Amino acid sequence: MKLIIISLLFFTAINSFSVLYTPIYKEYGGAPFFDATNDQILFKDADFDWIEYGQPFTIMFWCRIGNTTGNGTAIGKRTWPLGWDIQPSGAATTNHRIKMIFAKDGSNYYQPIWELAVLEPIAGVSDWHNIAVVYNGGNFTTRNISLYVDSIDQKGETGNDGNAGTVNTIINNYDMKIGNNGDNEWFGGEIDNVAFFDCALSTQQVSGFMYSSPVGCPNLKAYYNFDSYSQTGRVSDLSGNNKHSYSTAGTTEVKGFRRGKIK
């Protein structure tokens, strides 16, 4: 992803800590490309079990949607029905949408959908957009879940094809995946700068971390900028919490206009 940032330096408080936003000067950083067929990056179940009902969290990432026409999962920890995932998708002739799934069982699940004209693709490929899902720890309703696109709060869902029921747990023993979920709903496109926080970021914080490295934030649980890989194919967690991937099955690396296998 090509980012040219001149300056973005200011402070904010997260759980009484002050954080200095440091701009990401990254013109040709790495960004994995997912082919919507068999590309995924896997992370250990136990490293992401803290994402649970009643526990505030924020998930942020950049993505450029390519040929994801079904329920392609960008990030998720779910095999239907139990778990959660984030699904940005859209056919080449329609607006893109973002769907967030929280599921306890087949009768108790919540699937807010945001239809997004801002992500409308041109020739089947969208521009890069920053996505942030913020959950404040309350019941799974629109009031307690916010979706930001390019730091703009989308102000609630435009559809819901599920029933919240009594969704009081989403914890499971499935791997966390980037590019897929346990039901093989594959993502097509590119994903970059994935960050997980154990708090509900404010609008100001979402805006600040959109272009800035979250490293150093005390609420940061995991962060992947995909700029470097080990020789064993591991994607390193830059948060210092050692939540590294254990597989990069099939995923290709994008460096500017150059693509090659992760190595």
N, C-alpha and C positions, 0 to 999 in steps of 0.2 A: 504494500500500500504506500502510495506516495503522499507524504505529509511535509509541508513546508511551513514551519511555525516560526514567527518572528519573536514573540515574547508572550508569556502568560505566567506571571508570578504574583500569587497572592496567598493569603493565609485563610484557613478555615478551622473550625473546631469539630472534632469527631470524638464523642465520649470524653470531652474535656481535654483532649490533646490538640495541639496546634500542628497543622500540616502545611508545609510549603510545597505548592505545586511546581514541579520541575518540568519544563517543556520536553517533549519527546522530539529530538531533532533526528528524524528518521525519513530519509528520502527514498531509499531503496531497501527497506527492511524485509525480513522474511515474512511470508504469509502462506500457509498451506492451502493448496487447491484441492477441493473435494469433487469427485467425479459423479456423485449421485448414484454410484453403483456398488463400490466396496471400500471406499476410503473412510477411515475413522482413526481417532487417537483415543487410546484407552487409559483410564486412571483407576486406581484401586478403590473399591467400594468404601472401605473404612475411612479414606481420606475426605469423603464428602458426605458422610452420614450426618454431619452437623446441619445440613440443609433440611429443615424439618418444620412441620406445622408449629406455630407458636414462637418460632425463633426468627427474629428479623434477619434478612439477608438482602444483598444486592448482587446481581450478576451483570457485568458489562462486557461488551465485545464489539469489535468492528466486523462488518460482513459486507460482501458484495454477492448478491444472489445471482446465480447463473441459471442452470437448467433444472432448478427445483420446482416441479409442477404439482407435486402432491404434498403430503405432510412431511416434508424433509426436516429432520431435526438438526439444528445447529449445535445445541448443547443439551444433554439430558441424562437422566439416571432413572430410567423407567422401562419396564416390560409390562404391557397392558395387563391389568389396569393399574398396578401399583407403582407410584413414583412421580416424577416431574420431568418436563422437558420444555424447551423453547423452540418453536417451529416457525421460522420466517420462510414464506413460500409465495408462489404466484406464477401462473402460466404467462407466457410471453405476450398474450393478448389481454391480460387482465391486470388490475392493481395487485400489488403484493399485499400480504397480510402477515400479522404476527399472531400466533396462537400459543398461549401458555397453558400447560396441562398440569393439574394437581389431582392425583387419583389415589383413593384409598382402596376401592374395589369397584366392581362393575356397576354398582348402584349409587356409589358415592364418589363423585368426581366433579371437578370444576374446570371448564375450558373457556376462559375469556378469549375473545377474538377481537383484534383491532384491524380494520380494513384501512390500508394506508396508501393514499394516492401519491404521497411523497416518494414512495418506493416503486412507483410505476416504472417498469423496465423499458428500455429502448432497444429494440432488436433482441429482446429476450435476456438482456444483461443489465442489471442496475448499476448505479454508482455505488461507491463505498458509503455506508451509513453506520453510525454508532447506535447500538441498541443497549438499553439499560432496563432491567426489570428490578423493581424495588418493592420489597414486601415488608410491612411494618410489624408483623407478628400477630395481627388480629385474625378474625375469621376470613376464609378465602372468599372475598367479595371485591368488587371494583373499588370500594372505598379504601381497602387496605393493600391493594396492588396497583402500582403505577408503572406505566410503560413510557419510557423516554426514547424518542428518535432524534438523534443529533441534538441532544440535551433539551428537547422540547417535550413537555408533558402532554401525552395524547388525551388526557382527561377522560379516561374510562373506555370501556369496550364498546364495540358497535354490534356485537353478536355474542351468543353463548350457546353452544350446542351440547351443554352438559348440565348436570344438576349438582349443586354444591353438597347437598345432603348433609351428612355429618362427617366431613373430611377432617379427622383429627389426627391423622398421621400420614406421612408419605414416605417414611423411612423404609428401606429395603436392603437387600444384599446384592444388588446389581452394580456392575461397574458404572462409573461415570464416563460418558463418551462425548467427544467433540466430533461432529459429522454424522452421527447416527444415534439410535436408541436401541433398546432390546428387541424391538419389533422390526428392525431393519428398514426404518424410514429414513433413507439416506439423504443427506444434504448435497446440493450442487452449487458450487461457487467457492468463495474464499472467506476465511475467517482469520482475524488477527486480534492481538492485544486483549486476551480474555482475562478478566479479573473477577475474583470472588471476595465479597466482604461479609462479615458477620454482623452487619448493622444495616439499617435503612438509610441510605445516603439521602441528603437533602438535595433540592434542585441545584443549589449552588455547588455542591460537591460533585454531582453528576456532571455539571458543566465543566468543572475544574479538571476532573479526571478523564474527560473525553479526549483531551490532547496531552495529558500529562501522565508521567509514570506514577503509579500508586505506591511504589516501593518506599517503605518508611512509614506508611500509614498503619497505626496500631491495630486497626480493624481488618487489615488485608489478610485473607486466609490463603489465597493462591493467586499467582499471576504468571501468565505465559505471553511473551512477545514474539516467540518463534523466530528470533533473529539468529539463533545458533542451536546446534544439535550435537549431542555426543556421538561418538563413533558407534555406540550400541543402539542408536536410534531413539534415545530418550529425549523427550521435550522437558526441559528443566523448569522447575518452579522457581521464580525469581523472588518470591516473598520471603524466603528463608525458612519456610515451614516444611520443606522437603516433600511436597505433594507432586512428585515427578510422574510423568507417564510411564507405562511399562510396555507400550506398543505403539507403533505408528503405521499400522497395517495398510499398505498400499498408498499412503498419502504422499503427495508430491509437494515439493517446496517451490515457492515463487520468490525470486530475487529480481525485483524490477520486472523486466520482460523475459527473464530467464527462468525456466522451470527444470527441476531435476529431482531425483529421488532424495528423500531424507536420508542422511548418512551420519 
